[in-house]
Amino acid sequence: MMWIIIIALLLNLLIETSVSFSVVVPGDQIVAHVGSTVTLPCWISPPENAEALEIRWYRHDQFSNPVLFYHHGKIQDIQEESYRNRSSLTLRSDQSGGLKDGDVSLQLEKLTVQDEGSFYCYVSGDSTYDSSKVVLKVTDPPDSSGPSDSSGPSDPWKALFFALLICALLGLVGQILYKYRHKLTGKKPADQTCEEGLMEKLITEVVVDANIEELRKHAVQITIDREHLHPGLRVTGDCKLVRDSPEYTHTGQGFPYELCASGAQTFTSGRHYWEVELAVSSNPPKDFWLIGVAKVGNLSSKHRPALTASSGYWFLCSDGPKGFNINTDPPVTLPLTPRPERLGVLLDYDDGQLSFYNVKERKHLLTMSSTFTGSVAPLFNPGVGDRSPIKILDCAEPVESPVESSLPLLRDSSD
């Protein structure tokens, strides 16, 4: 019987490793000159058919405004305007089998100086995702009046191809070893950090018990700011309940990030706690919502930036069957079970932390660490199509039996 269990565990490990993939790009920057056409090589390893996957190429902090977005078997009409009619999926070499072999390379035409910099390739499937960065260097066009030089390498792409092949093999071996280590130790992957400027990470830890009564000592009364409300939202007279309007039609792909409302209260220091009901009356818990904080002025701006931490947004998002994610770059998917029916939010401005709690289960879910500057306000988005709205609570009564207030905000469940 013990041998059967061991074999079953090994088979499960093999299956889970085989369905995962890595996004692989060249180790060196790609160099091209102004006005030319360039290929940014990118592929998934081990190779698999990418026709049914989501492929997103984007610049830094522009995840929701991509250079190219491939989904549902075709390129979608969601795109940064400056790349319209200039970007397409292409083959990284003559030997490539294209999407069917996992080749998700990007072709850019009519290069400009503004194209120089980092391009992120994000590939997502039903149960896994990965991303990598390609750096593009744009130079001045060659001087055609000078003498031609034929002394260079006969085929520089051959050297690049072999280098990429070695990188792919090393990446595949590293991915398998990493998966195996993860299974043996039970540890989470290392924290991801954002590049440039504002730093952010997810503090991953074993879910521990939360002292809800101690958290509520920092409770504040939160209401919705009607002045900076998206026209596709409806709010009750007491500004405590918000949901999508029946007249609003979501025509885009994925989560409707534009349906945001901010709290009327703003904070520049201290600790502040509030709770949000996600299962009103007898309705099941909401599938779609976004809750967090945002820098004051973002929602009132006519040119709203992408919802990233470096642009002044920090949040936890529930995207229905796609699960939960936080807005790191790229987003990090989280397995939160059971689905929260009441969510607690603690903003610790001075320590640069935003924490989320499952109030009904009395559990701490996760903490995002960052650096807050200026005024920030609560952020709400009810998504589209749920029967339940988002309801902001007053935290007047405890949820379950009281806990001694001398306990810390978090305590190990093994105690």
C-alpha positions as CSV (number, residue, x, y, z in Angstrom):
1,M,0.0,0.0,0.0
2,M,2.9,2.4,0.8
3,W,4.4,1.8,-2.7
4,I,1.1,2.7,-4.3
5,I,0.9,6.0,-2.4
6,I,4.5,6.9,-3.3
7,I,3.9,6.1,-7.0
8,A,0.7,8.2,-7.0
9,L,2.5,11.1,-5.5
10,L,5.3,10.8,-8.1
11,L,2.7,10.7,-10.9
12,N,1.0,13.8,-9.5
13,L,4.3,15.6,-9.4
14,L,5.0,14.6,-13.0
15,I,1.6,15.7,-14.2
16,E,1.8,19.1,-12.4
17,T,5.3,19.7,-13.7
18,S,4.3,18.8,-17.3
19,V,1.4,21.3,-17.5
20,S,3.5,24.2,-16.3
21,F,5.6,26.3,-18.6
22,S,8.1,29.1,-18.6
23,V,8.3,32.1,-20.8
24,V,11.8,32.3,-22.4
25,V,13.4,35.3,-24.0
26,P,17.0,36.2,-25.2
27,G,19.4,37.1,-22.4
28,D,20.8,40.1,-24.4
29,Q,19.1,43.2,-25.5
30,I,17.7,43.4,-29.1
31,V,19.3,46.1,-31.2
32,A,17.6,47.7,-34.2
33,H,17.6,51.1,-35.9
34,V,15.0,53.7,-36.4
35,G,12.5,53.0,-39.2
36,S,13.3,49.2,-39.4
37,T,11.3,46.1,-38.5
38,V,12.4,44.1,-35.5
39,T,11.4,40.7,-34.0
40,L,11.4,40.4,-30.2
41,P,11.8,36.6,-29.7
42,C,9.8,34.9,-27.0
43,W,8.6,31.3,-26.6
44,I,7.2,29.0,-24.0
45,S,9.2,26.0,-22.6
46,P,8.5,23.1,-22.8
47,P,7.0,23.7,-26.2
48,E,3.2,23.4,-26.4
49,N,0.4,24.8,-28.6
50,A,-0.2,28.4,-27.6
51,E,-3.2,29.0,-29.9
52,A,-5.6,28.6,-26.9
53,L,-3.5,30.7,-24.5
54,E,-3.7,34.4,-23.6
55,I,-0.7,36.3,-24.9
56,R,-0.1,39.9,-23.9
57,W,2.8,42.1,-24.9
58,Y,3.0,45.4,-22.9
59,R,5.3,48.2,-21.8
60,H,6.1,48.9,-18.1
61,D,3.0,49.9,-16.1
62,Q,0.7,49.4,-19.2
63,F,-0.6,45.9,-18.6
64,S,-4.2,47.0,-19.4
65,N,-3.1,49.0,-22.4
66,P,-1.0,46.5,-24.3
67,V,1.2,46.6,-27.4
68,L,-0.6,43.4,-28.5
69,F,-3.3,41.2,-26.9
70,Y,-4.0,37.7,-28.3
71,H,-7.0,35.9,-26.7
72,H,-9.7,33.5,-27.8
73,G,-7.7,32.5,-30.8
74,K,-7.3,36.0,-32.3
75,I,-5.6,39.4,-31.7
76,Q,-8.1,41.6,-29.8
77,D,-8.8,45.3,-30.6
78,I,-7.4,46.4,-27.2
79,Q,-4.2,48.2,-27.9
80,E,-1.9,51.2,-27.2
81,E,-2.7,53.6,-30.0
82,S,0.9,54.2,-31.0
83,Y,1.3,50.5,-31.8
84,R,-1.8,50.1,-33.9
85,N,-1.0,48.6,-37.4
86,R,2.7,48.3,-36.3
87,S,2.6,45.1,-34.1
88,S,1.9,41.5,-34.9
89,L,2.8,38.0,-33.8
90,T,5.7,36.5,-35.9
91,L,8.2,33.6,-36.1
92,R,11.4,34.0,-34.2
93,S,13.3,31.9,-36.9
94,D,12.8,30.0,-40.1
95,Q,12.7,26.8,-38.1
96,S,9.9,28.0,-35.8
97,G,6.5,26.3,-36.0
98,G,4.7,29.5,-34.8
99,L,2.0,29.4,-32.1
100,K,1.5,25.7,-32.5
101,D,5.1,25.2,-31.2
102,G,4.7,27.9,-28.5
103,D,6.4,30.7,-30.4
104,V,4.8,34.0,-29.2
105,S,7.4,36.4,-30.7
106,L,6.4,40.0,-31.4
107,Q,7.2,41.9,-34.6
108,L,7.4,45.7,-34.5
109,E,7.4,47.8,-37.7
110,K,8.6,51.4,-38.4
111,L,10.6,51.7,-35.2
112,T,10.8,55.0,-33.4
113,V,13.1,56.3,-30.7
114,Q,10.1,56.1,-28.3
115,D,10.1,52.3,-28.8
116,E,13.3,51.9,-26.9
117,G,13.1,50.1,-23.5
118,S,11.5,47.1,-22.0
119,F,8.7,44.9,-23.5
120,Y,7.0,42.4,-21.3
121,C,5.7,39.1,-22.7
122,Y,2.9,37.6,-20.5
123,V,1.4,34.2,-21.3
124,S,-1.4,32.7,-19.3
125,G,-3.3,29.4,-19.4
126,D,-6.1,27.8,-17.4
127,S,-3.8,26.9,-14.5
128,T,-0.5,28.6,-15.0
129,Y,1.2,31.7,-16.3
130,D,4.6,33.3,-16.6
131,S,6.2,36.4,-18.1
132,S,9.6,37.7,-19.2
133,K,11.1,40.9,-20.3
134,V,12.8,41.8,-23.6
135,V,15.0,44.9,-23.8
136,L,15.0,46.8,-27.1
137,K,17.8,49.2,-28.1
138,V,16.9,51.6,-30.9
139,T,19.8,53.2,-32.8
140,D,20.1,55.8,-35.5
141,P,19.7,54.5,-39.1
142,P,22.9,53.4,-40.7
143,D,24.8,55.8,-42.9
144,S,24.1,54.5,-46.5
145,S,26.8,56.9,-47.9
146,G,29.7,55.1,-46.2
147,P,31.5,52.0,-47.6
148,S,29.9,48.7,-47.0
149,D,31.6,46.3,-44.6
150,S,31.4,42.6,-45.4
151,S,33.9,41.5,-42.8
152,G,31.2,40.8,-40.1
153,P,29.9,37.4,-39.2
154,S,28.3,35.5,-42.1
155,D,25.2,34.6,-40.1
156,P,24.9,36.3,-36.7
157,W,21.4,34.7,-36.2
158,K,23.0,31.2,-36.0
159,A,25.0,32.2,-33.0
160,L,21.9,33.7,-31.4
161,F,19.8,30.6,-32.2
162,F,22.3,28.3,-30.5
163,A,22.5,30.6,-27.5
164,L,18.8,30.7,-27.2
165,L,18.6,26.9,-27.5
166,I,21.0,26.5,-24.6
167,C,19.0,29.1,-22.5
168,A,15.8,27.2,-23.3
169,L,17.3,23.8,-22.1
170,L,18.7,25.4,-19.0
171,G,15.3,27.0,-18.3
172,L,13.5,23.7,-18.7
173,V,15.8,21.9,-16.3
174,G,15.5,24.8,-13.8
175,Q,11.7,24.8,-14.0
176,I,11.5,21.0,-13.2
177,L,14.0,21.3,-10.3
178,Y,12.1,24.3,-9.0
179,K,8.8,22.5,-9.1
180,Y,10.3,19.5,-7.4
181,R,11.8,21.7,-4.6
182,H,8.4,23.4,-4.1
183,K,6.7,20.0,-3.6
184,L,9.3,18.8,-1.1
185,T,9.5,21.9,1.0
186,G,5.9,23.2,0.7
187,K,7.3,26.7,0.5
188,K,5.8,29.4,-1.7
189,P,7.8,30.9,-4.6
190,A,10.0,33.8,-3.8
191,D,8.4,37.2,-3.7
192,Q,8.2,39.2,-6.9
193,T,9.3,42.8,-7.0
194,C,8.4,45.7,-9.3
195,E,11.1,47.4,-11.2
196,E,11.8,51.1,-11.3
197,G,10.6,53.5,-8.6
198,L,8.0,52.2,-6.3
199,M,8.8,48.8,-4.9
200,E,6.1,46.3,-4.0
201,K,5.9,42.7,-2.9
202,L,3.5,40.2,-1.6
203,I,4.3,38.9,1.9
204,T,3.4,35.3,1.6
205,E,2.9,33.4,4.8
206,V,0.8,30.6,6.2
207,V,-2.7,31.9,6.8
208,V,-3.0,32.7,10.5
209,D,-5.8,33.5,12.9
210,A,-6.8,37.2,13.0
211,N,-7.9,39.1,16.1
212,I,-10.9,40.9,14.5
213,E,-11.8,42.8,17.6
214,E,-8.3,44.3,17.9
215,L,-8.5,45.3,14.2
216,R,-11.8,47.0,14.8
217,K,-10.1,49.4,17.3
218,H,-8.8,51.1,14.1
219,A,-12.2,51.1,12.4
220,V,-13.2,54.2,10.4
221,Q,-16.5,55.1,8.8
222,I,-16.2,54.9,5.0
223,T,-18.6,56.2,2.4
224,I,-18.5,56.4,-1.4
225,D,-17.4,59.6,-3.0
226,R,-20.2,60.5,-5.4
227,E,-18.2,63.3,-7.2
228,H,-15.7,60.9,-8.7
229,L,-18.0,58.0,-9.5
230,H,-17.9,56.1,-12.8
231,P,-21.1,56.6,-14.7
232,G,-21.6,52.9,-14.9
233,L,-22.1,52.6,-11.2
234,R,-25.1,53.0,-8.9
235,V,-24.8,54.1,-5.2
236,T,-27.5,54.2,-2.5
237,G,-28.4,57.4,-0.7
238,D,-26.2,56.6,2.4
239,C,-23.3,56.0,0.0
240,K,-22.7,52.6,1.6
241,L,-23.7,50.3,-1.2
242,V,-22.4,50.3,-4.8
243,R,-23.0,48.0,-7.8
244,D,-22.9,48.0,-11.6
245,S,-25.8,49.9,-13.3
246,P,-28.2,47.9,-15.5
247,E,-27.6,50.4,-18.3
248,Y,-23.8,49.7,-18.2
249,T,-22.6,47.3,-21.0
250,H,-19.1,45.9,-20.6
251,T,-17.7,45.5,-24.1
252,G,-14.1,44.9,-23.3
253,Q,-12.2,41.7,-22.4
254,G,-11.6,40.5,-18.9
255,F,-12.3,42.3,-15.7
256,P,-14.0,45.8,-16.0
257,Y,-11.2,47.8,-14.2
258,E,-12.8,51.1,-15.2
259,L,-15.8,50.6,-12.9
260,C,-14.0,52.1,-9.9
261,A,-15.3,54.2,-7.0
262,S,-13.2,55.8,-4.3
263,G,-14.0,56.5,-0.6
264,A,-14.8,60.0,0.5
265,Q,-12.4,59.7,3.3
266,T,-8.6,60.1,2.7
267,F,-5.6,59.2,4.8
268,T,-2.0,60.4,5.0
269,S,-0.8,58.6,8.2
270,G,-1.9,56.1,10.8
271,R,-3.8,52.8,10.8
272,H,-7.3,52.6,9.4
273,Y,-9.6,49.5,9.1
274,W,-12.9,48.9,7.3
275,E,-15.0,45.9,6.3
276,V,-16.9,45.2,3.1
277,E,-19.8,42.7,2.8
278,L,-19.6,40.5,-0.4
279,A,-22.6,38.3,0.2
280,V,-25.7,40.4,0.8
281,S,-28.9,38.7,2.0
282,S,-29.3,35.2,0.8
283,N,-27.2,35.7,-2.4
284,P,-24.0,33.7,-2.8
285,P,-20.6,35.6,-2.4
286,K,-19.7,37.9,-5.2
287,D,-17.5,36.4,-8.0
288,F,-16.3,39.8,-9.3
289,W,-14.9,42.6,-7.2
290,L,-11.8,44.8,-6.6
291,I,-11.0,46.3,-3.2
292,G,-8.0,48.3,-2.0
293,V,-6.7,51.8,-1.9
294,A,-5.7,54.4,-4.5
295,K,-3.8,57.7,-4.6
296,V,-6.2,60.6,-4.4
297,G,-6.7,62.2,-7.7
298,N,-6.2,59.1,-9.9
299,L,-10.0,58.5,-10.4
300,S,-10.7,62.1,-11.1
301,S,-8.0,62.4,-13.8
302,K,-9.2,62.5,-17.4
303,H,-6.2,60.4,-18.4
304,R,-6.4,57.7,-15.8
305,P,-3.1,55.7,-15.6
306,A,-2.9,51.9,-15.6
307,L,-4.0,50.3,-12.3
308,T,-0.5,49.4,-11.1
309,A,1.3,50.1,-7.8
310,S,3.7,52.5,-9.4
311,S,0.7,54.5,-10.7
312,G,-0.8,54.7,-7.2
313,Y,-3.2,51.7,-7.0
314,W,-3.0,48.8,-4.5
315,F,-5.7,46.2,-4.5
316,L,-6.9,42.6,-4.3
317,C,-9.1,41.5,-7.2
318,S,-11.6,38.6,-7.6
319,D,-12.0,37.8,-11.3
320,G,-14.6,35.0,-11.1
321,P,-13.3,31.7,-12.4
322,K,-9.9,33.2,-13.1
323,G,-9.4,33.4,-9.3
324,F,-7.9,36.1,-7.1
325,N,-4.9,38.4,-8.0
326,I,-3.0,41.4,-6.7
327,N,-1.8,44.1,-9.0
328,T,1.9,43.3,-9.0
329,D,3.7,43.5,-12.3
330,P,2.8,41.0,-13.7
331,P,-0.3,40.2,-11.5
332,V,0.1,37.4,-9.0
333,T,-2.7,34.8,-8.8
334,L,-3.7,33.6,-5.3
335,P,-5.7,30.5,-4.2
336,L,-8.1,32.0,-1.6
337,T,-10.5,29.4,-0.2
338,P,-13.1,29.6,1.0
339,R,-14.3,32.6,-1.1
340,P,-14.6,35.6,1.4
341,E,-18.1,36.7,2.3
342,R,-16.9,39.6,4.3
343,L,-13.5,41.2,3.7
344,G,-11.6,43.3,6.2
345,V,-9.0,45.9,5.0
346,L,-6.3,47.3,7.2
347,L,-4.3,50.3,5.8
348,D,-1.1,50.9,7.8
349,Y,0.1,54.0,6.1
350,D,3.2,54.7,8.1
351,D,4.6,51.1,7.8
352,G,3.6,50.9,4.2
353,Q,1.3,47.9,4.5
354,L,-2.1,47.0,3.1
355,S,-3.6,43.8,4.7
356,F,-6.7,41.8,3.8
357,Y,-8.7,39.5,6.2
358,N,-11.5,36.9,5.8
359,V,-13.7,38.3,8.6
360,K,-16.1,35.4,8.8
361,E,-13.3,32.8,9.0
362,R,-11.2,35.2,11.2
363,K,-8.2,34.6,9.0
364,H,-5.4,36.9,7.7
365,L,-5.2,36.4,4.0
366,L,-2.2,38.5,2.8
367,T,-0.3,41.7,3.2
368,M,1.0,44.0,0.4
369,S,4.1,46.1,1.2
370,S,4.8,49.4,-0.5
371,T,5.5,53.0,0.1
372,F,2.5,55.4,0.3
373,T,3.0,59.1,-0.6
374,G,0.4,61.8,-0.5
375,S,-3.3,61.1,0.3
376,V,-4.8,57.7,-0.4
377,A,-8.5,56.7,-0.3
378,P,-10.3,53.4,-0.2
379,L,-11.0,51.8,-3.7
380,F,-14.0,49.8,-4.7
381,N,-15.1,48.0,-7.9
382,P,-18.2,45.8,-7.8
383,G,-17.5,44.1,-11.2
384,V,-20.3,43.2,-13.6
385,G,-23.1,40.7,-13.4
386,D,-23.2,39.6,-9.7
387,R,-26.5,39.5,-7.8
388,S,-24.9,41.0,-4.7
389,P,-23.5,44.5,-4.6
390,I,-20.5,45.7,-2.5
391,K,-21.8,46.9,0.9
392,I,-19.5,49.0,3.2
393,L,-20.1,48.1,6.9
394,D,-19.8,50.2,10.1
395,C,-18.0,47.5,12.2
396,A,-20.4,48.2,15.1
397,E,-20.8,44.6,16.3
398,P,-18.4,41.6,16.5
399,V,-19.0,38.7,14.1
400,E,-18.5,35.9,16.5
401,S,-17.5,35.3,20.1
402,P,-15.3,38.1,21.4
403,V,-11.5,37.7,21.7
404,E,-9.4,39.3,24.4
405,S,-8.2,42.6,23.1
406,S,-4.7,42.1,24.5
407,L,-4.0,39.5,21.7
408,P,-1.9,40.7,18.7
409,L,-3.6,41.4,15.4
410,L,-2.3,38.1,14.1
411,R,-1.7,34.9,16.0
412,D,-0.4,31.5,14.9
413,S,-3.2,29.1,14.5
414,S,-1.0,26.3,16.0
415,D,-1.0,28.0,19.4
